[in-house]
């Protein structure tokens, strides 16, 4: 059995991005949207952006 080829960058980033969008949608659908509920979503978005930039710089 051969080893699978390494996944493309866009496919590796799709998981965290879709997870983030799902969490954001769940928070937005909440009846009581508070600042405390928004903070983790914003921090997760910032983390995804920082990780994406780091991965892109590492590849170049």
C-alpha positions as CSV (number, residue, x, y, z in Angstrom):
1,X,0.0,0.0,0.0
2,X,1.4,3.4,-1.0
3,X,1.4,6.5,1.2
4,X,-1.1,9.1,0.2
5,X,0.3,12.3,-1.3
6,X,0.5,15.3,0.9
7,X,-2.8,17.3,0.9
8,X,-2.8,20.8,-0.8
9,X,-2.6,23.8,1.5
10,X,-6.1,25.0,0.6
11,X,-7.5,21.6,1.6
12,X,-5.6,21.5,4.9
13,X,-6.9,25.0,5.8
14,X,-10.5,24.2,4.8
15,X,-11.1,22.2,8.1
16,X,-10.3,25.0,10.5
17,X,-12.1,27.6,8.4
18,X,-15.3,25.5,8.1
19,X,-15.1,24.8,11.8
20,X,-14.8,28.5,12.5
21,X,-17.7,29.4,10.3
22,X,-19.9,26.7,12.0
23,X,-19.0,28.1,15.4
24,X,-19.7,31.6,14.2
25,X,-23.1,30.6,12.8
26,X,-24.0,28.8,16.1
27,X,-23.1,31.9,18.1
28,X,-25.0,34.3,15.7
29,X,-28.1,32.1,15.9
30,X,-28.0,32.2,19.7
31,X,-30.9,34.2,21.3
32,X,-28.5,36.2,23.5
33,X,-25.4,37.3,21.6
34,X,-23.0,38.7,24.2
35,X,-19.5,40.1,24.0
36,X,-18.3,37.0,25.9
37,X,-19.7,34.7,23.3
38,X,-18.0,36.7,20.4
39,X,-14.5,36.8,22.0
40,X,-13.7,33.1,21.4
41,X,-14.9,33.3,17.8
42,X,-12.8,36.4,17.1
43,X,-9.7,34.8,18.8
44,X,-10.2,31.6,16.7
45,X,-10.5,33.7,13.5
46,X,-7.3,35.6,14.4
47,X,-5.6,32.2,15.1
48,X,-6.6,30.8,11.7
49,X,-5.3,34.0,10.0
50,X,-2.0,33.9,11.8
51,X,-1.6,30.2,11.1
52,X,-2.4,30.7,7.4
53,X,0.2,33.4,7.1
54,X,2.8,31.3,8.8
55,X,2.1,28.3,6.6
56,X,2.2,30.5,3.4
57,X,5.5,32.0,4.5
58,X,7.0,28.6,5.3
59,X,6.1,27.3,1.9
60,X,7.8,30.2,0.0
